[in-house]
Amino acid sequence: MSITSILILLIVGLVAGWLAGVIWKGSGYGLVWDIIIGIIGSFIGSFIFGLLGIRAYTIIGSIVAALVGALLLLFIISKVKK
């Protein structure tokens, strides 16, 4: 994995995690947690999109997939915490 792909992964994770935090609770969770939520969400979102036969070819598509996965992750975490 090159430095460029790692930076893109971190940026996509940050944007998706921040957006998920804003949608879910009205604000982000902080820089580190936004990145963690976004990166885990990108794996979840890519898996779900793959099951549906949808491929993300652009950076916007990657952010959307990561956002869907991050929102699903936050939903699961909220249900487990209760």
Stockholm file with secondary structure:
# STOCKHOLM 1.0

chainA/1-82         MSITSILILLIVGLVAGWLAGVIWKGSGYGLVWDIIIGIIGSFIGSFIFGLLGIRAYTIIGSIVAALVGALLLLFIISKVKK
#=GR chainA/1-82 SS CCHHHHHHHHHHHHHHHHHHHHHHHSSCCCHHHHHHHHHHHHHHHHHHHHHHTCCCCSHHHHHHHHHHHHHHHHHHHHHHHC
#=GC SS_cons        CCHHHHHHHHHHHHHHHHHHHHHHHSSCCCHHHHHHHHHHHHHHHHHHHHHHTCCCCSHHHHHHHHHHHHHHHHHHHHHHHC
//
